[in-house]
Amino acid sequence: MNISISNTTEQIREMCLALGISSPEELFSDIPENVKLKEPFTLPEALSEYDVKKVMQNLAGRNISASDAVCFMGAGVYDHFVPALVTKISQHASNLLNGAIDIASHGSILQIVYDYQEYMKKLTGMHSVSASDHDVSVAIVKAAKFACDDKAKKKIVVSRAVNPEYRKVLKTHCAAWNHELCEADCADGSTSVEELLEMCDENTACVIVQCPNFFGIIEQMKLLCDAVHEREILFIAVVDPLSLTIYKTPGEYNADIALGDGQTLGGTLSYGAPHFAFTGVSKEISDKYYLNSVINKNGVLMLKKPFDQQRLLSVITASAYIALMGNGITDVAKTCYSNAYYTYEKLTATTAFKAIFNKPFFREFAVKATKKNVNDINNRMLDYGMIGGFALKNEYSELGNAWLVAVTEKRSADEVELFVKEASRSI
Amino acid sequence: MKKSIFENKICGKHGYTLPQTAIDEYTTDSVSESLLRENKLDLPSLDEYSVSLHFRSLLADNDEYNKSECFHGVRYLRSVIDDVSKLDGFTGIHPYQLGDAGQGALELLFTAGHMISDMFGMDMFSLQSATKMQAMFTMLAIAKAHRQENDVKKNVILVSTDACKCALKTAAEFGFEVRVTDMTVDAVKSSLDENVLLLILKNPTRDGKFVTEISEIASLAHDAGVIVCCDASHVSSLIGIARPGDMGFDMMCFDMAEAFAISNSRGESACVAVGVKNEFTDYLPVPVVDIDEEEQYFFNYDRPKSIGKVNAFYGDFTAWIKALAFILTTGFDGFKEIAEVSALNVNYMKLLLSKEKSFVLKRFIFDNTAFEPSFSLDKSDIDEFAANYGKK
């Protein structure tokens, strides 16, 4: 008996009678016999609630979770602290949404989304912002497509210091559209301005730069943006909301489109499952760029297309996170900053690591391991309950045995000490 | 005055499942008569959905449970499914952590992928697409890669009249020419020529009908060297009854929230699965989960024919946790029962509203509105809805 079904045998009989059939199977008489299932597909017999919980707990238990381990891995997904209230509000919202409320007309939920947009406008300095997509890579693809259509051009220039995941997704799409994708080098850890500008020809629709970039380095966004604008090319900035509490905002350097991942605002790691991506646009293109945002029309909030539950929950979580943090969100960023520098200094003071780039960074930095393969170091870290950094050679082979380490506000001095000690031990 | 739990129908349903212990030697039959209770216990016995509804209606402050949504495609999400998706060992894992540290997650993806392949008669599924648009993109990119490899020049996509906007938009982005056709053997026959690369059709259709000539259409298309894709937007009405893979489809996509009750809101989920037959598995987006000789799961990126990545990381992992939990708690018989009760509910509702006799699967269009009663609704809910329909 399926426990999600509330029709009784009697009710089923009555409905069959009304429909003039003897059993529900007759409702499938339109389906030709040759395509009907002859044998059941192979599924284990339905598990009870307790048993499925055991199965899932067992699977979950075989993963090392950042809630037990100490995480120094970043590369696009960060282990930030999520206050209990945020989790609680998120849970409450989740329960509410599970009540199947039509959110597109639910005033209190639209209010939360509207408030989130206001927060993001303040953080990014952009003219209008919405929770455009599930995932930054998709938001980038959309922005690039917009630029190409708007400029009627087919070339996209992207910095190689943009997260490789995003670039790969962009590459798949450019291949499908028959668009040209050029990658400007980042030999010293930041985008090579000369090379990037050299690539910007009359066919170029947009330039995409990330800040902080994949190596955690703060790019010269103002300089790049101005130079790109001189060539009448759109500038797309991939940004991190936390870093914007400290660094120049895309609104301040006049980016045309700014987008980023909402995961750092109260989101969990969740194996990289999408939370939401925000997209902000400048005043100049705001009439042309389709943003599905909540608008206030004569005091009534409206949303064109309802968000799916997952994205809506992530937005509510982000909104709760920012609401709870207030201006203190700057302190989170500052703590990340100081923790990262502390770790960087400690690591590079050992003989086992040396600095690669001498550039300002935020929350994340790259070092080169001189004695051991970073994959081996990562393996050893697991034994000490730590998730080590990202092995850069998978994506940037020229960097050799380099390690990308992220240090969030969650990391304590003791944890860093232990991390540095174990990472630099030569055995 | 709120409704008491005792005012609910008392009908011998139940909302729990017992742990499967495998111990069955001892029954209460052997308890001495003198020790047994005399009056038969008589408590309201409700299914999980009704219990949830009851407490929700009592507990809700200003946010009234909006049951009317359940007549338009919203299904009841079981609490346990929501719960297991929030386990620390799932929410706290980093996408780049070493495979050894994520064997549970990898096994979950591997298992869920295999199970749905079997359920829908496909050979392999990609879990990466977050939206229908991306799923369409994936299928078209695969078709394009396949075309390039076989050095053919075909450039026309044949779509059914009820095709989604996203199919048309994606095809345009690829530079394909779109041709619209009815899904009958004759109409397809007259639309097919040597330029047609791909055929996309909805089965069941937008108005809940099964495309009865599907086998004939598929073999006609195959004979002309055309790839046949299923936009399985309404496939949940078929699970346990028939499989797209057996109807001649080479590729299919479906929304996880539509197929499985893993989300309660309207609108799409963040996960649209794309399934393909053997001929096309090499083109699926990277990475795919594989198992090595030492029975360790790993992300396989070494797939030279792959179309690349369509989304960062591995898709909506949370949706896959819920999907696996739903599949495991439902089982084959459960899926069949859901399909049957859905069909019964929708046809009964259609009879009451439109008085029209033909059968549909899962949904119908009436009064310019799509009706899609949830399998959790019962006859009295539908009676009440129909009685009040059109009244303010």
Chai-1 contact restraints between the chains, C-beta under 6 A:
chainA,res_idxA,chainB,res_idxB,connection_type,confidence,min_distance_angstrom,max_distance_angstrom,comment,restraint_id
A,N2,B,G334,contact,1.0,0.0,6.0,A-B,restraint_1
A,N2,B,E337,contact,1.0,0.0,6.0,A-B,restraint_2
A,I3,B,G15,contact,1.0,0.0,6.0,A-B,restraint_3
A,I3,B,D47,contact,1.0,0.0,6.0,A-B,restraint_4
A,I3,B,E48,contact,1.0,0.0,6.0,A-B,restraint_5
A,S4,B,Y49,contact,1.0,0.0,6.0,A-B,restraint_6
A,S4,B,Y76,contact,1.0,0.0,6.0,A-B,restraint_7
A,S4,B,S376,contact,1.0,0.0,6.0,A-B,restraint_8
A,I5,B,V341,contact,1.0,0.0,6.0,A-B,restraint_9
A,I5,B,F375,contact,1.0,0.0,6.0,A-B,restraint_10
A,S6,B,D47,contact,1.0,0.0,6.0,A-B,restraint_11
A,S6,B,Y49,contact,1.0,0.0,6.0,A-B,restraint_12
A,S6,B,S50,contact,1.0,0.0,6.0,A-B,restraint_13
A,S6,B,S376,contact,1.0,0.0,6.0,A-B,restraint_14
A,S6,B,D378,contact,1.0,0.0,6.0,A-B,restraint_15
A,N7,B,V341,contact,1.0,0.0,6.0,A-B,restraint_16
A,N7,B,D378,contact,1.0,0.0,6.0,A-B,restraint_17
A,T8,B,C11,contact,1.0,0.0,6.0,A-B,restraint_18
A,Q11,B,D378,contact,1.0,0.0,6.0,A-B,restraint_19
A,Q11,B,K379,contact,1.0,0.0,6.0,A-B,restraint_20
A,M15,B,L344,contact,1.0,0.0,6.0,A-B,restraint_21
A,M15,B,Y348,contact,1.0,0.0,6.0,A-B,restraint_22
A,M15,B,K379,contact,1.0,0.0,6.0,A-B,restraint_23
A,L19,B,N347,contact,1.0,0.0,6.0,A-B,restraint_24
A,P24,B,E340,contact,1.0,0.0,6.0,A-B,restraint_25
A,P24,B,A343,contact,1.0,0.0,6.0,A-B,restraint_26
A,P24,B,L344,contact,1.0,0.0,6.0,A-B,restraint_27
A,L27,B,A343,contact,1.0,0.0,6.0,A-B,restraint_28
A,L27,B,N347,contact,1.0,0.0,6.0,A-B,restraint_29
A,L27,B,F359,contact,1.0,0.0,6.0,A-B,restraint_30
A,F28,B,I241,contact,1.0,0.0,6.0,A-B,restraint_31
A,D30,B,F210,contact,1.0,0.0,6.0,A-B,restraint_32
A,D30,B,T212,contact,1.0,0.0,6.0,A-B,restraint_33
A,I31,B,F210,contact,1.0,0.0,6.0,A-B,restraint_34
A,I31,B,A242,contact,1.0,0.0,6.0,A-B,restraint_35
A,V35,B,S215,contact,1.0,0.0,6.0,A-B,restraint_36
A,V35,B,A242,contact,1.0,0.0,6.0,A-B,restraint_37
A,V35,B,D246,contact,1.0,0.0,6.0,A-B,restraint_38
A,V35,B,M247,contact,1.0,0.0,6.0,A-B,restraint_39
A,K36,B,A242,contact,1.0,0.0,6.0,A-B,restraint_40
A,L37,B,A242,contact,1.0,0.0,6.0,A-B,restraint_41
A,P40,B,F332,contact,1.0,0.0,6.0,A-B,restraint_42
A,F41,B,D118,contact,1.0,0.0,6.0,A-B,restraint_43
A,F41,B,M119,contact,1.0,0.0,6.0,A-B,restraint_44
A,T42,B,D118,contact,1.0,0.0,6.0,A-B,restraint_45
A,L43,B,G331,contact,1.0,0.0,6.0,A-B,restraint_46
A,L43,B,F332,contact,1.0,0.0,6.0,A-B,restraint_47
A,E45,B,G331,contact,1.0,0.0,6.0,A-B,restraint_48
A,A46,B,T329,contact,1.0,0.0,6.0,A-B,restraint_49
A,A46,B,T330,contact,1.0,0.0,6.0,A-B,restraint_50
A,A46,B,G331,contact,1.0,0.0,6.0,A-B,restraint_51
A,A46,B,G334,contact,1.0,0.0,6.0,A-B,restraint_52
A,L47,B,L328,contact,1.0,0.0,6.0,A-B,restraint_53
A,L47,B,T329,contact,1.0,0.0,6.0,A-B,restraint_54
A,S48,B,T17,contact,1.0,0.0,6.0,A-B,restraint_55
A,S48,B,L18,contact,1.0,0.0,6.0,A-B,restraint_56
A,S48,B,P19,contact,1.0,0.0,6.0,A-B,restraint_57
A,S48,B,Q20,contact,1.0,0.0,6.0,A-B,restraint_58
A,E49,B,T17,contact,1.0,0.0,6.0,A-B,restraint_59
A,E49,B,V80,contact,1.0,0.0,6.0,A-B,restraint_60
A,Y50,B,P19,contact,1.0,0.0,6.0,A-B,restraint_61
A,D51,B,Q20,contact,1.0,0.0,6.0,A-B,restraint_62
A,V52,B,A325,contact,1.0,0.0,6.0,A-B,restraint_63
A,V52,B,L328,contact,1.0,0.0,6.0,A-B,restraint_64
A,V52,B,T329,contact,1.0,0.0,6.0,A-B,restraint_65
A,M56,B,V84,contact,1.0,0.0,6.0,A-B,restraint_66
A,M56,B,A325,contact,1.0,0.0,6.0,A-B,restraint_67
A,L59,B,G104,contact,1.0,0.0,6.0,A-B,restraint_68
A,L59,B,L108,contact,1.0,0.0,6.0,A-B,restraint_69
A,A60,B,L87,contact,1.0,0.0,6.0,A-B,restraint_70
A,A60,B,G89,contact,1.0,0.0,6.0,A-B,restraint_71
A,A60,B,F90,contact,1.0,0.0,6.0,A-B,restraint_72
A,A60,B,G104,contact,1.0,0.0,6.0,A-B,restraint_73
A,G61,B,G89,contact,1.0,0.0,6.0,A-B,restraint_74
A,R62,B,Q103,contact,1.0,0.0,6.0,A-B,restraint_75
A,R62,B,G104,contact,1.0,0.0,6.0,A-B,restraint_76
A,N63,B,G89,contact,1.0,0.0,6.0,A-B,restraint_77
A,N63,B,I93,contact,1.0,0.0,6.0,A-B,restraint_78
A,N63,B,G102,contact,1.0,0.0,6.0,A-B,restraint_79
A,N63,B,G104,contact,1.0,0.0,6.0,A-B,restraint_80
A,N63,B,A105,contact,1.0,0.0,6.0,A-B,restraint_81
A,I64,B,A101,contact,1.0,0.0,6.0,A-B,restraint_82
A,S65,B,D88,contact,1.0,0.0,6.0,A-B,restraint_83
A,S65,B,G89,contact,1.0,0.0,6.0,A-B,restraint_84
A,S65,B,G92,contact,1.0,0.0,6.0,A-B,restraint_85
A,S65,B,I93,contact,1.0,0.0,6.0,A-B,restraint_86
A,A66,B,G92,contact,1.0,0.0,6.0,A-B,restraint_87
A,S67,B,D88,contact,1.0,0.0,6.0,A-B,restraint_88
A,S67,B,G92,contact,1.0,0.0,6.0,A-B,restraint_89
A,M73,B,H94,contact,1.0,0.0,6.0,A-B,restraint_90
A,M73,B,Y96,contact,1.0,0.0,6.0,A-B,restraint_91
A,A75,B,Y96,contact,1.0,0.0,6.0,A-B,restraint_92
A,V77,B,P95,contact,1.0,0.0,6.0,A-B,restraint_93
A,L96,B,D63,contact,1.0,0.0,6.0,A-B,restraint_94
A,L97,B,S265,contact,1.0,0.0,6.0,A-B,restraint_95
A,N98,B,L77,contact,1.0,0.0,6.0,A-B,restraint_96
A,N98,B,N264,contact,1.0,0.0,6.0,A-B,restraint_97
A,G99,B,Y65,contact,1.0,0.0,6.0,A-B,restraint_98
A,A100,B,N66,contact,1.0,0.0,6.0,A-B,restraint_99
A,A100,B,E69,contact,1.0,0.0,6.0,A-B,restraint_100
A,A100,B,V74,contact,1.0,0.0,6.0,A-B,restraint_101
A,A100,B,N264,contact,1.0,0.0,6.0,A-B,restraint_102
A,I101,B,N66,contact,1.0,0.0,6.0,A-B,restraint_103
A,D102,B,E69,contact,1.0,0.0,6.0,A-B,restraint_104
A,H134,B,A130,contact,1.0,0.0,6.0,A-B,restraint_105
A,H134,B,A270,contact,1.0,0.0,6.0,A-B,restraint_106
A,D135,B,A130,contact,1.0,0.0,6.0,A-B,restraint_107
A,D135,B,N311,contact,1.0,0.0,6.0,A-B,restraint_108
A,D135,B,A312,contact,1.0,0.0,6.0,A-B,restraint_109
A,S137,B,A312,contact,1.0,0.0,6.0,A-B,restraint_110
A,E165,B,A312,contact,1.0,0.0,6.0,A-B,restraint_111
A,K168,B,G308,contact,1.0,0.0,6.0,A-B,restraint_112
A,K168,B,K309,contact,1.0,0.0,6.0,A-B,restraint_113
A,V169,B,K309,contact,1.0,0.0,6.0,A-B,restraint_114
A,K171,B,G308,contact,1.0,0.0,6.0,A-B,restraint_115
A,T172,B,I307,contact,1.0,0.0,6.0,A-B,restraint_116
A,T172,B,G308,contact,1.0,0.0,6.0,A-B,restraint_117
A,T172,B,K309,contact,1.0,0.0,6.0,A-B,restraint_118
A,T172,B,V310,contact,1.0,0.0,6.0,A-B,restraint_119
A,A176,B,A141,contact,1.0,0.0,6.0,A-B,restraint_120
A,A176,B,F174,contact,1.0,0.0,6.0,A-B,restraint_121
A,W177,B,E173,contact,1.0,0.0,6.0,A-B,restraint_122
A,T268,B,T91,contact,1.0,0.0,6.0,A-B,restraint_123
A,L269,B,G92,contact,1.0,0.0,6.0,A-B,restraint_124
A,L269,B,I93,contact,1.0,0.0,6.0,A-B,restraint_125
A,L269,B,H94,contact,1.0,0.0,6.0,A-B,restraint_126
A,S270,B,T91,contact,1.0,0.0,6.0,A-B,restraint_127
A,S270,B,F317,contact,1.0,0.0,6.0,A-B,restraint_128
A,S270,B,T318,contact,1.0,0.0,6.0,A-B,restraint_129
A,Y271,B,I93,contact,1.0,0.0,6.0,A-B,restraint_130
A,Y271,B,P95,contact,1.0,0.0,6.0,A-B,restraint_131
A,Y271,B,A105,contact,1.0,0.0,6.0,A-B,restraint_132
A,Y271,B,F317,contact,1.0,0.0,6.0,A-B,restraint_133
A,G272,B,P95,contact,1.0,0.0,6.0,A-B,restraint_134
A,G272,B,F313,contact,1.0,0.0,6.0,A-B,restraint_135
A,A273,B,D316,contact,1.0,0.0,6.0,A-B,restraint_136
A,A273,B,F317,contact,1.0,0.0,6.0,A-B,restraint_137
A,A273,B,T318,contact,1.0,0.0,6.0,A-B,restraint_138
A,P274,B,A130,contact,1.0,0.0,6.0,A-B,restraint_139
A,P274,B,A270,contact,1.0,0.0,6.0,A-B,restraint_140
A,P274,B,D316,contact,1.0,0.0,6.0,A-B,restraint_141
A,P306,B,G267,contact,1.0,0.0,6.0,A-B,restraint_142
A,D308,B,G267,contact,1.0,0.0,6.0,A-B,restraint_143
A,D308,B,E268,contact,1.0,0.0,6.0,A-B,restraint_144
A,D308,B,S269,contact,1.0,0.0,6.0,A-B,restraint_145
A,D308,B,A270,contact,1.0,0.0,6.0,A-B,restraint_146
A,Q309,B,S263,contact,1.0,0.0,6.0,A-B,restraint_147
A,Q309,B,S265,contact,1.0,0.0,6.0,A-B,restraint_148
A,Q310,B,A270,contact,1.0,0.0,6.0,A-B,restraint_149
A,N378,B,L98,contact,1.0,0.0,6.0,A-B,restraint_150
A,L382,B,A101,contact,1.0,0.0,6.0,A-B,restraint_151
A,I387,B,H94,contact,1.0,0.0,6.0,A-B,restraint_152
A,I387,B,Q97,contact,1.0,0.0,6.0,A-B,restraint_153
A,F390,B,Y96,contact,1.0,0.0,6.0,A-B,restraint_154
